[in-house]
Amino acid sequence: MTAQGVGADRIAYPLDAGDGVQCESCHGPGADYRKKSIMSEREKAEARGLWSADEDPAVCTACHNPSSPTWDPKRFALPDGSTAPFDFEAAKARFPHAIPEDVRGKIVEIEEQRRRERKAAEE
């Protein structure tokens, strides 16, 4: 959740523009597709709800639109020198996130290890 459109009375502390932007902001709720056995096959993951943010501009424009508080009519510089408030191809190029080989297929396990480490540090 990014807090876009949420009333100020529901926000407990000031948010930075990037606060709350996590994987699910662009790829949809992961409860039904995050299992390793599903995520290892893209078709299975998409069938279970994974959004194809790299293929569907509507995933982006749900937030990146004129009602956004960070909307900037000149945010993206286009190859021809003009500007645009949002450009799907330019946005994709700005946020590549290929999965490193040492992490591929181990995201769930890494997240669980980090949770255990945080819990141990709190105790």
C-alpha positions as CSV (number, residue, x, y, z in Angstrom):
1,M,0.0,0.0,0.0
2,T,1.4,3.4,-0.9
3,A,-1.2,5.5,0.9
4,Q,-2.3,7.1,-2.4
5,G,-5.8,8.4,-1.8
6,V,-5.9,7.5,1.9
7,G,-7.2,10.2,4.2
8,A,-4.6,12.0,6.3
9,D,-6.4,10.9,9.4
10,R,-5.5,7.2,8.6
11,I,-1.8,7.9,8.2
12,A,0.1,7.5,11.5
13,Y,3.3,9.3,10.5
14,P,4.6,11.4,7.6
15,L,5.3,9.2,4.5
16,D,8.2,9.6,2.1
17,A,7.2,9.2,-1.5
18,G,8.7,5.7,-1.6
19,D,7.2,4.4,1.6
20,G,5.0,1.5,1.1
21,V,6.0,0.8,-2.5
22,Q,6.8,-2.8,-2.4
23,C,6.6,-5.8,-4.8
24,E,2.9,-6.1,-4.4
25,S,2.4,-2.4,-5.4
26,C,3.3,-3.4,-9.0
27,H,2.8,-7.1,-9.0
28,G,-0.4,-7.5,-7.0
29,P,-1.2,-9.3,-3.8
30,G,1.1,-12.3,-3.5
31,A,-0.7,-14.5,-1.1
32,D,-1.9,-16.8,-3.8
33,Y,1.3,-16.9,-6.0
34,R,4.2,-16.4,-3.7
35,K,4.9,-20.1,-3.0
36,K,8.1,-21.2,-4.6
37,S,6.3,-24.0,-6.5
38,I,4.1,-21.4,-8.1
39,M,6.6,-18.6,-8.6
40,S,9.0,-20.9,-10.4
41,E,6.6,-21.0,-13.3
42,R,5.5,-17.6,-14.6
43,E,2.3,-19.0,-16.2
44,K,1.2,-20.6,-12.9
45,A,2.0,-17.4,-11.0
46,E,0.0,-15.2,-13.4
47,A,-2.9,-17.7,-13.2
48,R,-2.8,-17.2,-9.4
49,G,-2.8,-13.4,-9.6
50,L,0.7,-12.1,-10.5
51,W,0.3,-8.9,-12.4
52,S,2.4,-8.4,-15.5
53,A,3.5,-4.9,-14.6
54,D,6.1,-5.0,-17.4
55,E,3.4,-5.7,-20.0
56,D,0.4,-3.8,-18.9
57,P,0.5,0.0,-18.5
58,A,-2.7,0.0,-16.5
59,V,-0.8,-1.5,-13.6
60,C,1.3,1.6,-13.5
61,T,-1.4,4.2,-14.4
62,A,-3.6,3.0,-11.5
63,C,-1.2,5.2,-9.4
64,H,0.7,7.3,-11.9
65,N,-2.1,9.5,-13.0
66,P,-3.1,13.2,-12.6
67,S,-4.7,12.6,-9.2
68,S,-1.3,11.5,-7.8
69,P,0.2,14.1,-5.4
70,T,3.6,13.5,-7.1
71,W,2.3,13.9,-10.7
72,D,4.7,16.0,-12.7
73,P,3.7,16.9,-16.3
74,K,7.4,16.9,-17.3
75,R,8.7,13.9,-15.3
76,F,9.8,11.8,-18.2
77,A,12.3,12.9,-20.8
78,L,11.6,11.2,-24.1
79,P,14.1,10.2,-26.8
80,D,12.9,13.0,-29.0
81,G,13.6,15.6,-26.4
82,S,10.0,16.2,-25.4
83,T,8.6,15.4,-21.9
84,A,5.6,13.5,-20.6
85,P,4.0,13.1,-17.2
86,F,4.2,9.3,-17.7
87,D,5.8,7.1,-20.3
88,F,5.4,3.3,-19.8
89,E,8.6,2.3,-21.7
90,A,10.7,5.0,-20.0
91,A,9.3,3.9,-16.6
92,K,10.1,0.3,-17.2
93,A,13.7,1.3,-18.1
94,R,14.1,3.2,-14.9
95,F,13.1,0.4,-12.6
96,P,14.8,-2.8,-13.9
97,H,15.1,-5.4,-11.2
98,A,16.5,-8.6,-12.5
99,I,16.8,-11.3,-9.9
100,P,20.5,-12.1,-9.1
101,E,21.4,-15.7,-9.6
102,D,22.3,-16.2,-5.9
103,V,18.8,-15.1,-5.0
104,R,16.8,-16.7,-7.8
105,G,14.3,-19.3,-6.5
106,K,15.2,-18.4,-2.9
107,I,13.1,-15.2,-2.2
108,V,10.7,-16.9,0.2
109,E,13.5,-18.5,2.2
110,I,15.5,-15.2,2.3
111,E,12.4,-13.3,3.5
112,E,11.9,-15.9,6.3
113,Q,15.5,-15.7,7.4
114,R,15.3,-11.9,7.6
115,R,12.1,-12.2,9.7
116,R,13.9,-14.6,12.1
117,E,16.9,-12.2,12.3
118,R,14.7,-9.2,13.0
119,K,12.8,-11.1,15.7
120,A,16.0,-12.3,17.3
121,A,17.3,-8.7,17.3
122,E,14.1,-7.5,19.1
123,E,14.4,-10.1,21.8
